[in-house]
Amino acid sequence: MEKQNLLKIWWLAIRPRTLPAAASGVVMGSALAWRDGSFIFLPALAALFVALLLQIGSNVANDVFDFERGADTAERQGPLRVTQAGLLTPAQVKRGMWIIFSLAALCGLYLAALRGWTVVWIGFAAIVSAIAYTGGPFPLGYYGLGDVFVFIFFGFAAVAGTYYVQVGSVSAAAWWMSVPIGLIITAILVVNNLRDLENDRKAGKHTLAVRLGEKSTKTEYVLCMGIAYLLLPVLVIFKLVPLASLFAWLSLPIAINTLRTVFTQTGRPLNAALAGTGQTALLYSVLFWVGVLIS
């Protein structure tokens, strides 16, 4: 296989459109550290690399483990999976997965040297959870637990963790702002599982969407997005974040457009809602930081 073609295949495998969502928690945590006068570039950059590598590793792991469990078939509505398409062998994908997680661990060692064993345990748990989402003896995503773990690791671990590696402690604002980011990124998984609901049901993959059904899954999406936006003015009222942080609400048009797609489309067109929700997460964080700078 030509080197150029191999690079294109791995580019498909890492699913770059998912990466804005992975960056959003780091952006939010760094914005809060900036507000408190404790932003440090190198730890923030290392946290960003860790977040991106964990997301890529999770994508690659899902690619191979869903294939091995029979969840990926020709009826799949989502983006191309390289293992199912026969572009890479399961062994190749697994080797790539371990390389990616090893790189994440190396970046994490720098952060651990700064802040100690707390970072080590968070990083270890994140890698195990990323693999265990579809792999191992108890795949979390197959038992309806994916939403909970996405909220924990893309919310609290990403936002509060990024703040912690720069400041050395976690403020009340960092804990609370972990919630909207965690909810928006959980909404990405909700759309993913809504799109794949019928295929997952046939494959015996009991995601929360399969357990709840289509109507309740759409309600879950609305709740995730709605709470993410409505929590912000509450935190402003209690003076945990500045008034100008409401700039994050400027991301609402994308969120509303994506919500419309979720309620009017099914199957493959929901891929646009996946991308839109990921863009919302990153824009929400970036605009929050703009508000912090203005304040």
C-alpha positions in Angstrom: 0.0 0.0 0.0 1.4 3.4 -1.0 2.4 5.7 1.9 0.1 8.5 0.7 -2.9 6.1 0.6 -2.0 4.8 4.0 -2.0 8.3 5.5 -5.4 9.0 3.9 -6.8 5.8 5.5 -5.5 6.7 8.9 -6.9 10.2 8.5 -10.3 8.6 8.0 -9.7 6.4 11.0 -9.0 9.3 13.4 -12.2 11.1 12.4 -10.9 14.7 12.5 -14.4 16.2 12.7 -14.6 14.9 16.3 -11.6 16.8 17.5 -13.2 20.3 18.0 -15.3 18.7 20.8 -12.2 17.2 22.4 -10.6 20.6 22.5 -13.5 22.5 24.0 -13.0 21.3 27.6 -9.3 22.3 27.5 -10.3 25.8 26.1 -12.9 26.2 28.9 -10.5 25.2 31.7 -7.8 27.5 30.3 -10.2 30.4 30.0 -11.0 30.0 33.7 -7.3 29.7 34.6 -6.7 32.9 32.6 -9.5 34.7 34.5 -7.9 33.7 37.8 -4.5 35.0 36.6 -3.0 31.5 36.5 -2.9 30.6 32.8 0.3 28.7 31.9 0.9 28.0 28.2 2.9 24.7 28.3 0.6 22.8 30.7 -2.4 24.0 28.7 -0.8 22.9 25.5 0.0 19.5 27.0 -3.5 19.1 28.2 -4.8 19.9 24.7 -2.5 17.2 23.2 -3.7 14.7 25.7 -7.4 15.5 25.0 -6.9 15.2 21.3 -4.9 12.0 21.5 -7.5 10.4 23.8 -10.3 11.3 21.4 -8.3 9.9 18.4 -7.5 6.8 20.4 -11.1 6.3 21.3 -12.2 6.7 17.7 -9.7 4.1 16.6 -10.6 1.7 19.4 -14.3 2.0 18.5 -13.5 1.4 14.8 -11.9 -2.0 15.5 -13.9 -3.2 18.5 -17.3 -2.4 17.0 -16.3 -4.4 13.9 -15.2 -7.3 16.0 -18.5 -7.3 17.9 -20.5 -7.2 14.7 -22.0 -3.7 15.3 -20.5 -2.3 12.1 -22.3 -3.6 9.0 -22.9 -2.5 5.5 -26.1 -0.8 6.9 -24.0 1.6 9.0 -25.2 5.3 8.6 -22.1 7.0 10.1 -18.8 7.9 8.7 -16.7 5.2 7.1 -15.0 2.8 9.5 -11.7 1.6 8.1 -11.8 -1.9 9.7 -15.3 -2.7 8.5 -14.4 -1.3 5.0 -11.3 -3.6 4.9 -8.9 -0.7 4.5 -6.9 -1.8 7.5 -6.8 -5.1 9.4 -7.9 -5.3 13.0 -4.3 -6.0 14.0 -3.1 -2.8 12.3 -5.8 -0.7 13.9 -5.0 -2.1 17.4 -1.3 -1.3 16.9 -2.2 2.2 15.9 -4.5 2.5 18.9 -1.7 1.6 21.4 0.7 4.0 19.7 -1.8 6.8 20.1 -2.6 6.0 23.7 1.2 5.8 24.4 1.7 9.3 23.0 -1.2 10.5 25.2 0.5 8.9 28.3 3.8 10.5 27.4 2.2 14.0 27.3 0.5 13.1 30.6 3.8 12.3 32.2 4.8 15.9 31.8 1.6 17.0 33.6 2.1 14.4 36.3 5.6 15.7 36.9 3.9 19.1 37.5 1.0 18.0 39.6 1.6 14.5 40.9 -0.3 11.3 41.1 -3.7 12.8 40.8 -2.9 13.4 37.1 -1.6 9.9 36.7 -4.8 8.3 38.0 -7.1 10.6 35.9 -5.1 9.8 32.8 -5.1 6.1 33.4 -8.8 6.1 34.0 -9.4 8.1 30.8 -7.4 5.6 28.7 -9.1 2.6 30.2 -12.5 4.1 29.7 -11.7 5.0 26.1 -10.8 1.4 25.4 -13.6 0.0 27.5 -16.3 2.0 25.7 -16.5 -0.7 23.0 -13.7 -3.1 24.0 -13.0 -5.5 26.8 -15.3 -7.9 28.7 -17.8 -5.1 29.7 -18.0 -2.6 26.9 -19.6 0.5 28.5 -21.3 1.7 25.3 -23.1 -1.7 24.9 -24.7 -1.4 28.3 -26.0 2.2 28.1 -23.2 3.7 30.2 -21.4 5.7 27.5 -23.3 8.9 28.2 -22.3 8.9 31.8 -18.6 8.3 31.1 -18.5 10.9 28.3 -20.0 13.5 30.6 -17.4 12.7 33.3 -14.3 12.6 31.2 -15.2 15.3 28.6 -16.7 17.5 31.3 -15.1 17.2 34.7 -11.8 15.6 33.7 -11.3 17.9 30.8 -12.3 21.3 32.2 -11.4 20.8 35.9 -8.4 18.8 35.0 -7.0 21.5 32.6 -7.6 24.1 35.3 -5.9 21.9 37.9 -2.7 21.3 35.9 -2.2 25.1 35.6 -3.4 26.3 39.0 -2.8 23.3 41.3 -6.4 23.4 42.7 -9.9 23.5 41.3 -12.2 26.5 41.8 -15.9 26.3 42.2 -16.3 28.0 38.7 -14.1 25.2 37.1 -16.3 22.5 38.6 -19.5 24.2 37.6 -18.4 25.1 34.0 -17.5 21.4 33.5 -21.2 20.7 33.4 -22.2 22.6 30.3 -19.2 21.4 28.3 -19.8 17.8 29.5 -23.5 18.1 28.5 -22.9 19.4 25.0 -20.3 16.7 24.3 -22.6 14.1 25.7 -25.2 15.5 23.2 -22.8 14.5 20.4 -23.0 10.9 21.6 -26.7 11.2 21.9 -27.0 12.1 18.2 -24.5 9.4 17.2 -26.6 6.8 19.0 -29.9 8.2 17.7 -28.6 7.8 14.1 -27.4 4.2 14.8 -30.4 3.2 16.9 -31.8 0.5 14.6 -28.5 -0.9 13.7 -27.4 -1.0 17.3 -30.6 -2.7 18.3 -30.1 -5.4 15.7 -26.4 -5.9 16.8 -27.4 -6.2 20.5 -25.7 -2.9 21.4 -27.9 -1.6 24.2 -27.0 2.1 24.1 -29.0 4.5 26.1 -30.8 5.4 22.9 -31.8 1.8 22.3 -33.1 1.6 25.9 -35.0 4.9 25.7 -36.3 4.9 22.2 -36.2 7.6 19.5 -38.6 10.1 21.2 -36.9 10.0 24.6 -33.4 10.2 23.0 -34.4 13.4 21.3 -35.6 14.7 24.7 -32.2 13.8 26.2 -30.6 15.9 23.5 -32.8 18.9 24.2 -32.0 18.5 27.9 -28.3 18.3 27.4 -28.2 21.4 25.2 -30.8 23.4 27.2 -29.2 22.9 30.5 -25.8 23.8 29.1 -27.1 27.2 28.1 -29.5 27.9 31.0 -26.9 27.1 33.6 -24.6 29.9 32.5 -26.9 32.9 33.6 -27.4 31.1 36.9 -23.7 31.0 37.5 -23.5 34.7 36.5 -26.2 35.5 39.1 -24.2 33.8 41.8 -21.1 35.6 40.6 -19.1 32.4 39.8 -18.5 33.7 36.3 -18.5 37.2 34.9 -21.5 38.7 33.1 -19.5 38.9 29.9 -19.2 35.1 29.9 -22.8 35.2 28.4 -20.9 35.8 25.1 -21.1 32.0 25.0 -24.7 32.4 24.1 -23.7 33.7 20.7 -23.2 30.0 19.8 -26.9 29.5 20.1 -27.7 29.9 16.4 -25.6 26.8 15.6 -27.1 24.9 18.5 -30.7 25.7 17.3 -29.9 24.8 13.7 -28.5 21.5 14.9 -31.5 20.9 17.1 -33.7 21.4 14.1 -31.7 18.7 12.2 -32.1 16.3 15.1 -35.9 16.6 15.1 -36.4 16.6 11.3 -33.8 14.1 10.0 -33.0 10.4 10.4 -30.1 8.2 9.4 -27.2 9.6 7.5 -28.3 13.3 7.5 -27.8 13.2 11.3 -24.0 13.3 10.6 -24.5 17.0 10.0 -26.0 17.3 13.5 -22.9 15.5 14.9 -20.6 18.0 13.3 -22.8 20.9 14.4 -22.9 19.8 18.0 -19.1 19.5 18.1 -18.8 23.0 16.6 -21.2 24.3 19.2 -19.1 22.8 22.1 -15.9 24.5 20.8 -17.6 27.8 20.0 -19.3 27.9 23.4 -15.8 27.6 25.1 -14.1 30.1 22.8 -16.8 32.7 23.2 -16.8 32.2 26.9 -13.0 33.0 26.9 -13.8 36.1 24.8 -16.2 37.2 27.5 -13.5 36.6 30.1 -11.1 38.8 28.2 -13.6 41.5 27.9 -14.5 41.4 31.6 
